[in-house]
């Protein structure tokens, strides 16, 4: 649905210095998926989202949505095209003098839609976000999570095919963040809406996204399915971002207490999906005559998929250890030999 080709964006400072905000960005985002773009502050995330809806015109490259190259559009054509692109923001951007219904109605009024149609769409949008009872309230009377729900309702009122979310949970507490992410997932499923989320929070990517691109200094350094990126990150920036919420390293106190005797292997196993519930360790012990001392373990979820790590000391004869490791490989587990004694 969204195709970004060789997109670059350069800014010129007041003193004539060129700043390369984005460089050679290429992305394909499928219809109906939730796609995350993550990076640290200053990575170029907000510039990229503004280029996608053409609030910033790229210096070079193309932004193609539903087969239409927006970089070739006139201002009038862009205004019409943006009616199919919803946008929600970190700071909600609500009008304090308008009540909830008035805020949701605003883009429909700008588009010149009939009053009866506006009323129907506002009612439907507020029902989708669970705020039907707040239509007459004003932003000052709402919590942060409710304000963001109003922002989502406003973005949905125009019945867009694409929803752009620029740091949608950064101003929210963890419990409210979980609620908003759950709402976005429900909207994605019920409406088949394509969602692009710009964030610096890896937890958001972990909870909701199908695929992710990692942005660093204006370049995409890594992209793929969230499961692949989390379980086998290649770039140092990606590994550092993931480590903040999914640290698979062995605690120093565990390693300090590790004192192997005889022939042994120190291995770390990664369990993904259905393999996380299989009794592979007990089978390995029974079939290959090795001993397994569990040093450290952790289990988590990446979206709906279980993911766990287990650090073991395997003891036994060399042939038995090699056979045991081969058995684990045969179970399609990720195995890392950390130390050989």
N, C-alpha and C positions, 0 to 999 in steps of 0.2 A: 504493500500500500504506500509506504514511504521509501523513497530511494534518494539517497544523498550521494552525489558523484563529485569527487575531487574538489570539495568545498574548502575554500580558504577565505579568511577574513583578516584584513590588515587595517589598523587604525593609525592615524597620524596625530601626534601630540601637537600642542601649541607651538613648541619649539622646532617642529618639523621632523621629529624622530618617529620612525616607523615601528609599530608594535604588531608583531604577528600573533594575533589572538587564536586563530585556527589555521591549521595547515593540512591540506590534502585529506579531508575527512570523507570516508566512504562507508555508507551504512545501507543495509536493506532491512526494512522492518515490515514484517508480514501483517496482513489484515487480521485483527482480532487478538493480537498478542500484547503482552505488557512488556515493554522494552525499557531497560534502565540504562542511564548514562551517569556514570559516577566519576568523581575526581575530587581532588583537594581544592581548597579555595584558590582561585586564580587559574584553574586548569583550562577554563574556556567554556564551562558548562552553560552558563546563562547566555553567553554570546551565541552558542550553538542553537539553543532553543529559540532565540530571537531570530536567527537566520532561517529556522524551519518555518516559522510563520511570517517570515519576511518583514518583521519589524526592523531588522537589520539586513540590508542588502549585501549578500556575499561579494567579496572582491573578485572571486572567480568560482567556477563550479556551478552545479545545478541542484535544485531541490524539486523533486518530482513527487507529487501526491496524487494518487489515483490516475497516474499516467499524464498528469498535467505539470509542465515545467513552470513553476511559479516565478522563476527568475526572468521569464519573458513577459510577465503580465504587467499591464498598466496599473496605475493606482486604483482605478475604478474596478478593474478585474480582481485585484487583490482584496479589496474590501468585500467583494462578493464571495471570494474563495474562503476568506477568514470566517465566514458564517458557518462553515463546515469544520472549523478548527476551534475547539473549546480550549480555554486556558484557565488554570488555577495557579495561585501565587502563594508565596511564603507568608506574606503579611495580609492576606485576605482581600485587600483593596475594596472594601465595602464603603458605600456612601452613608455617612453617619446620619444624615437628614432624611434618609429613605428607610422605610421599614423593610422587613425581610422580603415580602412580596414585591415591593418596589425595586429592590436591588436585583432580584431575579428577573424582573420584567425589563430592566434597563436595556440590554442588548436587543431585545425584541422590539422595543419602542424605536430605537435607533434604526433598525431595519425596516421600520414602517409597517409592521404587521398590524392587522385589525385588532381592536381592543378585545373582542370576544376570543379570538385565537390566543392572544397574550394571556388572558385569564386562565384558559384551559391548560396552556403549556406551563404556566407558573404553578398551577395546582398539581399537575403531574410531576413536575420536577421536584417540588417540595416533598411529595409523597415518596419519591424514589430515595431521598436522603433522610427520611424520617423526621421531617420538620413541618408537617402539615399544621400542627398546633401553634407554630411560631410565626405564621404569616404576618400578623400585625405587630410583632415585636420589632424593636430597633437594635442595631448592632451593639450598643452599650449595654443592653440587657442580656446579651448572649455570652456563653463561655467561648474559649478559643476553639474548641472542637466544633461547636455549633456554628461559629463564624465560618470555619472552613467548609462545613456542610452547605452553608448558604453559597459560598463561592463555587462549590461543585454543582449545586442546583442551577446557579446562574450559567455556568459553562454548559450544562446539559440542556438548558431551555431551548437553545437553537437547534437541537437534535443533530449535533456534530457527528462526523464519522471518526474524528481523531481528537483525542484529549491530551493536551500538553500540560504537564505538572512540574512547575519550577519550585523545587524545595518545598513540597506541600506539607511536610510534617515538621520542619525545622523549628517552628515556634510552638510546638505542642509537647506536652509531657508524654512519657512512654505509654500510659494507659490510653490516652486520647489518640496517640499515634497508631496504636494497634486497631482502634475503632475505625479510624479514617482509612487505613490500609484495607481493612475488611470490607468497608464500603466500596472502595475502588475495585476490589476483586469481584464483589457482587455485581457491580455495574458492568464490568468487563464481561462477565458470564451472561448476564441477563440481556444486555443490549448488543453484545458482540462488538463492543467499542474498542478500537485500537488505542492504547495508552502509552505515552512516552513519559517516563519519570526522570527528571533531573535531580540528583541528590548527592550529598557528600556522606550520607549515612549508609554504611554497608548493611545494616540491619534491615533497611527498607528494601534493598535489592534482594536480600536473603528471603524475606517474607513474601514478596509479591511478584517478582519479575520472572519472566520466562527466559529471557536472554539479557545480556549486559555488555556494554562497551566501557572500557576504562580509559579515561581521558587524562593526559598529563602534558602540561606545557603546550596545549593546543593540538596535540596529536593523540590518535587512538593507539594505545600501546598493547591492548589486548581486547578481544571480543569473542563471545561464544555463549553457549548455554550457561545459565547460572550454576547448575550442578557441576559442569566441567571446570568453570572458572574457580569455584570454591574448593573443589577437591584436588585440582592440579594447576594452581596459578603459576604462570611462567615469569611474569615481569615483577621486579622488586616492589614497585608501587602497588601492584595488585596484592602481593603477599602481605605487605604492610597494612593495607586497608582491611584485608580479611582477618589478619591477626587480632585486630581490635575487637572482634566479636566471635571468632572461631579459632581460638589459639590451640593448635594441635601439638605444640612443643611440650616436651617432658619437663615437669618442674625440677628445678635444681636439687631440691631435697630428695626427690625420688632417685635421681642419678647418684647423689651422694651416698645413698644407702645401697646402691647396687654393687655387690661384691661377688662376682661369679666364681664358682669352683669347677675345675675340670673344663671339658669341652662344652662351649655354649655359644649361642647366638643371641644378640639383642635385636629384636625386630619390632617394627611398628606396622600394624595392619590398619587399612582403611576399609570400612564396611559401607557399602552404598546400596540403598534401596532394599530389596527383599533379602539380600545377603546378610543384612544387619540382624535378622532374626533366626539365622540358621546356626545349628550347633556345630560349627566347623572345628572349633578348638577341641571339643571332647572327642570328635571323630579322629582328629589328627593324633591325639594322645593314644587312643586305643589301637589305631592301625599301624603306627610307625614307631612305637616304643620310645617316645621322647617324653620328657617332663616339661611342663609349661608353668612358669611362675609369672602371674599377672602383676606387673609393676604399676601400670597406670591405664585408665580407660576413661572415655568420654563419649557421650552420644548427643546428637543434636538433630535438627531438621532443617533442610534447605527447601523452602516452600513446602511441598507435601511429601518430600522424600527423606526418609531417615538416613543419617550419615553419622558414623561413629569411628573412633580411632581406639586402638588397643595396643599397648606396648607390653611385649612379652620377653622373658628370658627363656629360651628353648635350650634344654640340656639333653645330651645323648651322644651316641657315637656319630662320627662324621657322616657316614652313609645314611644313617637314620635322619639326621638333621637335613641333609640335602633332599631326601625323599619327602620329608615333612614340608619343606619350603616349596617343592614342586607341587605337592598336593594343594597347598594354599594358593599358588598361582593358578592351578587348574580350577579353583573356585572363583576365578576372576576377581580376586581381591588385590588391592594395591598393597604391595609389600616393600618396605624399605629396611634394609639391613643397616642398623645404626652402629654396630660394633661387633667385631669378631674376637673371641677370646681363645 
